[in-house]
Amino acid sequence: MPAAPEHPAPPLVVMMGVSGSGKTTVGAALAQRLRVPFADADDFHPEANIAKMSAGIPLDDDDRGPWLEAIATWLAEHTATGGVASCSALKRAYRDVLSAAAPQAVYLHLHGDRDVLAARVAGRPGHFMPAALIDSQFATLEVLQPDELGATLDVAQPVDTLVDESLAILTAPSGLTPPAGHSPERRDHA
């Protein structure tokens, strides 16, 4: 009897970028197209973090530690089923926490012009992240490194285009999964 064809596991994606880059919008649309669960990292923040950001105070690494661990746990729990999580993941060290729990996670970095993103944040009613914190996020941002599994996308494009590009990256014939013993490939689309 022939063996059943192997189906690759659905992708595990971290939609990353500064506030206002569209992580939630693009991430939720991508998850819907992939038919996998979506998690908004904002939902993992403890109340103390939300209060701090609402007051215009940037989070420090101590504030982010438990938050990152909660997101890492969610990613690990969705390794077999796939999933998309929105998470700023601004520093390499933060992404390392997530990758330790889910080494196959692909980082799709939504990147754009600071003024455009600040205007987007200023136009969001009722969100705890004030536009004043955009500069601190850009100052903290460490772009994907060549040994990280991921790609950069230009947020100036429509959501449907960003989702299509994300799907193309995730399903490219050469794929983003590195052969054993090799460093991951990084594809820039910005």
Secondary structure, 3 states (H helix, E strand, C coil): CCCCCCCCCCCEEEEECCCCCCHHHHHHHHHHHHCCCEEEHHHHCCHHHHHHHHCCCCCCHHHHHHHHHHHHHHHHHCCCCCEEEECCCCCHHHHHHHHHHCCCCEEEEEECCHHHHHHHHHCCCCCCCCHHHHHHHHHHCCCCCCCCCEEEEECCCCHHHHHHHHHHHHHCCCCCCCCCCCCCCEEEEC
